[in-house]
Amino acid sequence: MSEQREKADRIAKVLDEKKGIDVSIIDVAEKSGFADYFVLCTGGSERQVAALVDAVEDTMEPVGVFPKNIEGRKTSGWMLMDYGDVIVNIMTPEMREKYNIEKIWGDCEIEEIN
């Protein structure tokens, strides 16, 4: 298993453990020049979205993995965490339905975690 896949799995696991909804990993390596994996997760509210972002940071920082950038505000309904080869999207149900990332990347392998 690649280092990138291990990173995606670790992030997906913490999101699942923290009660994230519909956690999935999309393998975009063959279709994307900017990342290998997307990790998607829905938070039931903006507060939960913020808590999930914090949980990912709290899990990855002790192992020396820091996001290059975090986009979005905790009240925007969508936060993106850029870990270089792994992009984490944590959204409210409304944002996830609106942007439908799974459909956009539908020709890639998608693994549902929960």
C-alpha angles and dihedrals in degrees: 000000000000124000089243092054091048089053091050091048093050092051093046091050094054091047090052092047091051090055098259111168125238096357112190141167121219118198103218097161095112094045103037134064094195106051144013099212141021118205112201127193137166122219117203092229141005088263091056091046088056092046091051091051089051091048092054092050092046090052099044102040096065089057091050098256115131130176116252088215142351117212128196134036124267088246097048097083093237131067125181122200115197112208092167102244092027122053116195119204117190114182145166115251091257093054094044091052093044097051098032096195092179090062093048090052094034093129090063128082110271121194118194112213099191 
